[in-house]
Amino acid sequence: MVEIYRTKIGKIPRLDYRRIYEMCQRIYKNIRSKSKRRPYVRSRFFDNEKIFLELFWVHLYDKNKKERISRLQYFLIALDLLKNSRCKPTSKENVNNKAELLHRFYGVTPQGEEFFVQIKENKHSGQKYFMSVFPVK
């Protein structure tokens, strides 16, 4: 059975792309200013290990504008899940790269909207990267 993290934070309201992007960038800039090197959050599930955030932005630009807006709406919720969740994710080996594990956390907003947060882990170094957040379709 999949464990579900129930967040207390609602998703960012649907705004035009520029406004929602700027809101998320302000949050990201605040996190980035706390580190001298790569921005990260610490995860309770992974025993306070760092989860690096820059891969999310690279992955986001591969999507079309409608998909970007949808994913940016869940950005703040995803950070909450990464920081506070103790729920066990589903994990599997990346089919494209055997040296990576993909962890998928399942969450629900207070309004009942379901979403996934995906983390990529390098097996050799143990480093974890926040890849994506998206609603369950």
Residue, then its C-alpha position, 0 to 999 in steps of 0.5 A: m500500500v502506498e503511503i500518502y503525505r497530507t500537506k497543510i499547504g494549498k497549491i498556488p492559485r492559477l495565475d498567468y505564467r509570469r506571475i506564478y513563475e516569479m512567485c516560485q523564483r522568489i521562494y527558490k531564491n530564498i532557499r538559494s541564498k541560504s547556501k554558498r553552493r547548490p540550493y537544497v532542502r533537507s528531507r526527513f524521510f532520507d534522515n536529513e540528507k540534502i535534496f538538490l533543487e536545480l534539476f527541477w528547473v532544467h526539467l521544467y523547461d522541457k515542458n510546454k507552457k501549460e504543463r509548466i504552470s501546472r507544475l509550478q502551482y505545486f512547487l511550494i507543496a513539493l518543498d513541504l513534502l520533501k522537508n516534512s514527509r516520513c511516508k515511504p515512496t515507491s522506488k525503482e531503478n531508472v530504465n534509462n540509466k541503471a546507476e540511478l534510482l527514482h523515488r516517487f512520493y505521493g501527496v494530497t493537498p487540503q483540497g483533496e488534489e493528488f500529486f506526485v513528487q519525483i526524486k532522482e538518486n545517484k546510486h554511486s554518490g548517494q546524491k538526491y535531486f528533486m526532479s519533478v512535481f505533477p498532479v495525478k491524472 
